[in-house]
Amino acid sequence: MTKSKSVQNSAESKVASRRRFLKGAAAAGAGAAVLAAPAVSHAQASPITMRWQSTWPAKDIFHEYASDFGKKVNDMTGGELKIEVLPAGAVVPAFGLLDAVSKGTLDGGHGVLVYHYGKQNALALWGSGPAFGMDAQQLMAWHKYGGGKELLQKLYASIDANVVSFPYGPMFTQPLGWFKKPVQKAEDMKGLKYRTVGLSIDVFTALGVAVNALPGGEIVPAMDRGLLDAAEFNNMTSDRILGFPDVSKVCMLQSFHQNAEQFEIMFNKTKFDALPAKMKAIIENGVEAASQDLYWKAIDRYSKDYVELQTKDKVRFYKTPNAVLQAQLKAYDDAAAKKGAGNALFKEIEASQKAFAQRVVKWDLDNNVRREMAYNHYFGKKG
């Protein structure tokens, strides 16, 4: 081997050695970067926490619905948002929720719009009354696609409420309520001390009833002490859990006083507006997911408790007579006319609902088959 070739081989060997060194260093650097990556992820910002309150006792299925929504959002945000849901009275009384959320005492809450009736009686149009024949799903459709959402924002702005509201969770027709004996005609209700809320107060007052508006957790104790002769709350499961069968064995089914109602998820507007756009989107879509899940859960639980109330609690159920239902419609029309006379927003919301209902309810009645025939075919008495 010549001297020049030896020098050349030595140079090439040094270059190869340097390349191996650089390659190894790069690999080591990459490994170090991988090892360091978790430290970066652990350095993320602390979760956003929100303290909420429902307007329901902890044992009621309604409080369960509130917790269901909180869990859905907490899970979907991967823990970046943590909503803690407290029961009614933990921070403020049930009817004080709107003020508490608006002022920021609470970050949010779960209730019904009718509970804010004293602030602006047009809020009752999201829950009290016959809804011009719409069921609660159709009323929700009006809210989302028929102009209701914009009208609700306008309504809350009119009373300086610093809140973002999401109506959700359509309810089934609420019973006329629990009585000492069956109601056979409208006159049977005259003079009764009766619990209801919202615009229904005016409807039943017009029927000669002495109305007392109480939160859900206070109704049964009032009936037990004789402060109420009769009362309505909402559904088979809530009524059973709250103890209505302990103070009454007569329940009248079907009524127009709260034929179409929904729940309300509410946020303090300042707190909500400060959330990242992604988190707002999760909340808004979470509302709709929770709404449908609530509806399915209600079908399952209410129907089970309807059976249990009859078989275990020995409750007798009666259909509210048509004469009483007709009297409710007339009383509602009179009450709504009086409320609308001095409230332009009330009249605007009513007109919007009425136009939507005229189209939607006709389609529903014409299009969808009545189910009694199929039910009787499969489950009715034979012969």
C-alpha positions as CSV (number, residue, x, y, z in Angstrom):
1,M,0.0,0.0,0.0
2,T,1.4,3.4,-0.9
3,K,1.7,6.3,1.5
4,S,-0.9,8.4,-0.3
5,K,-3.4,5.5,-0.2
6,S,-2.8,5.0,3.6
7,V,-3.4,8.6,4.3
8,Q,-6.6,8.5,2.3
9,N,-7.9,5.4,4.2
10,S,-7.1,7.1,7.5
11,A,-9.1,10.2,6.5
12,E,-12.1,8.1,5.3
13,S,-12.0,6.2,8.6
14,K,-12.1,9.5,10.6
15,V,-15.1,10.7,8.5
16,A,-17.0,7.4,9.1
17,S,-16.2,7.6,12.8
18,R,-17.5,11.1,13.0
19,R,-20.7,10.2,11.1
20,R,-21.3,7.3,13.6
21,F,-20.8,9.7,16.5
22,L,-23.2,12.3,15.1
23,K,-25.8,9.7,14.3
24,G,-25.6,8.3,17.8
25,A,-25.8,11.8,19.3
26,A,-28.9,12.5,17.2
27,A,-30.5,9.3,18.4
28,A,-29.7,10.1,22.0
29,G,-31.1,13.6,21.6
30,A,-34.3,12.2,20.1
31,G,-34.6,9.8,23.1
32,A,-34.0,12.6,25.5
33,A,-36.8,14.6,23.8
34,V,-39.1,11.7,24.1
35,L,-38.3,11.3,27.7
36,A,-38.8,15.0,28.3
37,A,-42.2,15.1,26.5
38,P,-44.3,14.0,29.5
39,A,-42.9,16.8,31.6
40,V,-44.3,19.3,29.1
41,S,-47.8,17.7,29.1
42,H,-47.8,17.7,32.9
43,A,-47.1,21.4,33.0
44,Q,-50.6,22.2,31.4
45,A,-52.9,24.7,33.1
46,S,-55.1,23.6,36.1
47,P,-58.6,22.5,35.3
48,I,-61.4,25.1,35.1
49,T,-63.8,24.4,38.0
50,M,-67.4,25.5,38.3
51,R,-69.7,25.3,41.3
52,W,-73.3,24.6,40.3
53,Q,-76.5,24.1,42.2
54,S,-79.7,22.5,41.1
55,T,-83.2,23.5,42.2
56,W,-84.0,19.9,43.3
57,P,-83.5,17.8,46.4
58,A,-80.5,15.4,46.2
59,K,-82.8,12.4,46.2
60,D,-84.9,13.5,43.2
61,I,-84.3,12.2,39.7
62,F,-84.2,15.8,38.6
63,H,-81.0,16.3,40.6
64,E,-79.7,13.1,38.9
65,Y,-80.4,14.7,35.5
66,A,-78.3,17.7,36.6
67,S,-75.4,15.5,37.7
68,D,-75.7,13.5,34.4
69,F,-75.1,16.7,32.4
70,G,-72.1,17.7,34.6
71,K,-70.6,14.2,34.2
72,K,-71.0,14.3,30.4
73,V,-69.2,17.6,30.1
74,N,-66.5,16.6,32.6
75,D,-65.8,13.4,30.7
76,M,-65.8,15.1,27.2
77,T,-63.4,17.8,28.3
78,G,-61.0,15.2,29.7
79,G,-61.1,16.8,33.0
80,E,-60.2,20.3,31.7
81,L,-63.5,21.5,33.0
82,K,-64.9,20.2,36.3
83,I,-68.5,21.0,37.1
84,E,-69.6,20.2,40.7
85,V,-73.4,20.0,41.1
86,L,-74.9,20.7,44.5
87,P,-78.5,20.1,45.5
88,A,-81.2,22.8,46.2
89,G,-80.5,24.9,49.3
90,A,-76.7,24.1,49.4
91,V,-75.9,27.7,48.5
92,V,-79.2,29.5,47.8
93,P,-82.9,28.5,47.9
94,A,-84.4,26.8,44.8
95,F,-86.2,30.0,43.7
96,G,-83.0,32.1,44.1
97,L,-81.0,30.3,41.4
98,L,-81.3,33.0,38.7
99,D,-80.0,35.8,40.9
100,A,-77.2,33.6,42.3
101,V,-75.9,32.6,38.8
102,S,-76.4,36.1,37.4
103,K,-74.3,37.7,40.2
104,G,-71.6,35.0,40.0
105,T,-72.4,33.5,43.5
106,L,-72.8,30.3,41.5
107,D,-71.1,29.5,38.2
108,G,-74.2,27.8,36.8
109,G,-77.3,25.8,37.7
110,H,-80.0,23.4,36.7
111,G,-83.7,24.2,37.0
112,V,-86.7,25.3,35.0
113,L,-87.5,28.7,33.5
114,V,-90.9,28.8,35.2
115,Y,-89.1,29.2,38.5
116,H,-88.0,32.7,37.4
117,Y,-91.7,33.7,36.6
118,G,-91.5,36.5,39.3
119,K,-88.7,38.2,37.4
120,Q,-90.5,38.3,34.0
121,N,-93.8,36.4,33.5
122,A,-93.0,35.7,29.8
123,L,-90.6,33.0,31.1
124,A,-93.6,30.9,31.9
125,L,-94.2,30.4,28.2
126,W,-91.3,27.9,28.2
127,G,-93.3,25.7,30.6
128,S,-96.7,26.7,31.8
129,G,-99.8,26.2,29.7
130,P,-101.1,24.2,26.7
131,A,-98.4,25.5,24.3
132,F,-101.1,25.8,21.6
133,G,-101.2,22.0,21.3
134,M,-97.5,21.3,21.1
135,D,-95.8,18.6,23.1
136,A,-92.5,19.3,24.9
137,Q,-90.4,18.0,22.0
138,Q,-92.2,20.4,19.6
139,L,-91.8,23.3,22.0
140,M,-88.0,22.5,22.0
141,A,-88.1,22.5,18.2
142,W,-89.7,25.9,18.3
143,H,-86.9,27.1,20.7
144,K,-84.1,25.9,18.5
145,Y,-85.5,26.4,15.0
146,G,-88.5,28.7,15.4
147,G,-87.0,31.8,17.0
148,G,-87.3,30.8,20.7
149,K,-83.6,31.0,21.4
150,E,-83.3,34.6,20.2
151,L,-86.4,35.6,22.1
152,L,-85.1,34.1,25.3
153,Q,-81.9,36.0,25.0
154,K,-83.9,39.2,24.4
155,L,-86.0,38.4,27.4
156,Y,-83.1,37.8,29.8
157,A,-81.4,41.0,28.5
158,S,-84.6,42.9,29.4
159,I,-84.2,42.0,33.1
160,D,-80.4,42.4,33.1
161,A,-79.8,38.7,33.8
162,N,-76.1,38.0,33.2
163,V,-76.7,34.4,32.2
164,V,-76.4,32.0,29.2
165,S,-79.4,29.7,29.1
166,F,-79.8,26.3,27.4
167,P,-83.4,24.9,27.6
168,Y,-83.2,21.1,27.2
169,G,-84.7,17.8,28.4
170,P,-88.4,18.0,27.2
171,M,-90.8,16.8,29.8
172,F,-93.9,14.6,29.5
173,T,-97.4,16.0,30.3
174,Q,-97.6,16.6,34.0
175,P,-100.5,15.2,36.1
176,L,-103.2,17.5,37.4
177,G,-101.9,16.3,40.7
178,W,-102.6,14.5,44.0
179,F,-105.9,14.9,45.8
180,K,-107.9,13.6,48.7
181,K,-110.6,12.4,46.3
182,P,-111.1,12.2,42.5
183,V,-111.9,15.4,40.7
184,Q,-115.0,15.0,38.6
185,K,-115.7,18.5,37.5
186,A,-114.0,21.9,37.6
187,E,-116.2,23.0,40.6
188,D,-114.5,20.3,42.7
189,M,-111.3,22.3,42.8
190,K,-112.9,25.5,44.1
191,G,-111.5,26.5,47.5
192,L,-108.7,23.9,47.5
193,K,-105.3,24.9,48.9
194,Y,-103.2,23.7,45.9
195,R,-99.5,23.9,44.9
196,T,-98.4,24.9,41.4
197,V,-96.0,27.4,39.8
198,G,-95.6,29.9,36.9
199,L,-98.5,31.0,34.8
200,S,-100.4,28.0,36.2
201,I,-100.9,30.1,39.3
202,D,-103.1,32.4,37.4
203,V,-104.9,29.5,35.6
204,F,-105.9,27.8,38.8
205,T,-106.6,31.0,40.7
206,A,-109.2,31.7,37.9
207,L,-110.7,28.3,38.7
208,G,-111.2,29.3,42.3
209,V,-108.2,27.5,43.7
210,A,-106.1,29.0,46.6
211,V,-102.6,28.6,45.2
212,N,-99.3,28.3,47.1
213,A,-96.1,28.2,45.0
214,L,-93.6,25.9,46.8
215,P,-90.3,24.3,45.7
216,G,-90.4,20.5,45.1
217,G,-88.9,19.5,48.4
218,E,-91.4,21.5,50.5
219,I,-94.7,20.1,48.9
220,V,-95.2,16.8,50.7
221,P,-94.4,18.2,54.2
222,A,-97.0,21.0,53.5
223,M,-99.6,18.4,52.5
224,D,-98.8,16.3,55.6
225,R,-99.3,19.3,57.9
226,G,-102.6,20.2,56.2
227,L,-101.2,23.4,54.6
228,L,-102.1,22.0,51.2
229,D,-105.2,20.0,50.2
230,A,-103.7,19.0,46.8
231,A,-100.6,19.6,44.7
232,E,-98.9,18.9,41.5
233,F,-95.1,18.4,40.9
234,N,-94.1,16.6,37.8
235,N,-93.9,12.9,37.2
236,M,-94.3,9.4,38.6
237,T,-90.7,9.0,39.7
238,S,-90.2,12.4,41.3
239,D,-93.6,12.2,43.0
240,R,-92.9,8.7,44.4
241,I,-89.4,9.6,45.6
242,L,-90.6,12.8,47.2
243,G,-93.3,10.9,49.1
244,F,-96.6,11.9,47.6
245,P,-98.1,8.4,48.0
246,D,-97.6,8.8,51.8
247,V,-100.0,11.8,51.9
248,S,-102.4,10.9,49.1
249,K,-103.7,7.8,47.3
250,V,-105.5,9.7,44.4
251,C,-103.6,11.0,41.4
252,M,-105.3,12.8,38.5
253,L,-103.5,12.2,35.2
254,Q,-103.4,14.6,32.2
255,S,-103.6,18.4,32.4
256,F,-102.9,21.5,30.3
257,H,-101.4,23.5,33.1
258,Q,-97.9,22.2,32.2
259,N,-98.4,20.2,29.1
260,A,-95.0,21.1,27.5
261,E,-92.1,22.0,29.7
262,Q,-88.3,21.6,29.7
263,F,-85.4,22.0,32.0
264,E,-82.9,24.8,31.9
265,I,-79.1,24.6,32.1
266,M,-77.7,28.0,33.0
267,F,-74.2,29.5,33.1
268,N,-73.0,32.8,34.5
269,K,-72.4,34.7,31.2
270,T,-69.1,36.3,32.2
271,K,-67.8,32.8,33.2
272,F,-69.1,31.2,30.1
273,D,-67.8,33.8,27.7
274,A,-64.3,33.4,29.1
275,L,-64.2,29.7,28.2
276,P,-62.1,28.6,25.2
277,A,-64.2,28.1,22.0
278,K,-63.6,24.4,22.0
279,M,-65.0,24.1,25.6
280,K,-68.1,26.1,24.6
281,A,-68.7,23.8,21.7
282,I,-68.4,20.8,24.0
283,I,-70.9,22.3,26.4
284,E,-73.4,23.2,23.6
285,N,-73.2,19.7,22.1
286,G,-73.3,18.2,25.5
287,V,-76.6,19.9,26.2
288,E,-78.2,18.2,23.3
289,A,-76.7,14.8,24.1
290,A,-77.9,15.1,27.7
291,S,-81.3,16.2,26.5
292,Q,-81.9,13.1,24.6
293,D,-80.4,10.8,27.2
294,L,-82.7,12.4,29.8
295,Y,-85.7,11.7,27.6
296,W,-84.8,8.1,27.3
297,K,-84.1,7.7,31.0
298,A,-87.5,9.4,31.8
299,I,-89.4,6.9,29.6
300,D,-87.8,4.0,31.4
301,R,-88.0,5.2,35.0
302,Y,-91.4,6.9,34.9
303,S,-93.1,3.9,33.4
304,K,-91.6,1.6,36.0
305,D,-92.7,3.9,38.9
306,Y,-96.2,4.1,37.4
307,V,-96.5,0.4,37.9
308,E,-94.9,0.5,41.4
309,L,-97.3,3.3,42.5
310,Q,-100.3,1.1,41.6
311,T,-99.0,-2.3,42.8
312,K,-96.9,-1.4,45.9
313,D,-98.2,2.0,47.0
314,K,-101.9,1.3,46.2
315,V,-102.4,4.6,44.4
316,R,-105.5,5.0,42.3
317,F,-105.1,6.9,39.0
318,Y,-107.9,8.7,37.2
319,K,-108.0,10.6,34.0
320,T,-108.8,14.3,34.4
321,P,-112.3,14.9,33.0
322,N,-112.5,16.7,29.7
323,A,-114.7,19.4,31.3
324,V,-111.8,20.3,33.6
325,L,-109.3,20.3,30.7
326,Q,-111.6,22.6,28.7
327,A,-111.9,24.9,31.8
328,Q,-108.1,25.1,32.0
329,L,-107.9,26.2,28.3
330,K,-110.3,29.0,28.9
331,A,-108.7,30.1,32.1
332,Y,-105.3,30.0,30.4
333,D,-106.5,32.2,27.5
334,D,-107.9,34.8,30.0
335,A,-104.7,34.8,32.1
336,A,-102.4,35.0,29.1
337,A,-104.4,37.9,27.7
338,K,-104.0,39.8,30.9
339,K,-100.3,39.2,31.1
340,G,-99.8,40.1,27.5
341,A,-101.7,43.4,27.8
342,G,-98.8,45.1,29.6
343,N,-95.9,43.0,28.3
344,A,-94.8,43.4,24.7
345,L,-92.3,40.5,25.0
346,F,-95.0,38.2,26.3
347,K,-97.1,38.9,23.2
348,E,-94.2,38.6,20.8
349,I,-93.2,35.1,22.2
350,E,-96.8,33.9,22.2
351,A,-97.3,35.0,18.6
352,S,-94.1,33.2,17.6
353,Q,-95.1,30.0,19.4
354,K,-98.6,30.1,17.9
355,A,-97.4,30.4,14.3
356,F,-95.0,27.5,14.8
357,A,-97.6,25.3,16.6
358,Q,-100.3,25.9,13.9
359,R,-97.9,24.3,11.3
360,V,-96.2,21.7,13.4
361,V,-99.1,20.3,15.3
362,K,-101.3,19.9,12.2
363,W,-98.5,18.0,10.5
364,D,-98.1,15.8,13.7
365,L,-101.9,15.0,13.9
366,D,-102.2,14.3,10.2
367,N,-99.0,12.4,9.8
368,N,-98.5,10.3,12.9
369,V,-100.7,7.3,13.6
370,R,-102.5,7.1,16.9
371,R,-101.0,4.3,19.0
372,E,-104.1,3.1,20.9
373,M,-105.1,0.7,18.2
374,A,-101.7,-1.1,18.2
375,Y,-101.5,-1.1,22.0
376,N,-105.0,-2.6,22.3
377,H,-104.2,-5.1,19.6
378,Y,-101.3,-6.5,21.5
379,F,-102.1,-5.9,25.1
380,G,-105.9,-5.2,25.3
381,K,-108.4,-7.7,26.7
382,K,-109.5,-10.3,24.2
383,G,-113.1,-11.1,23.4
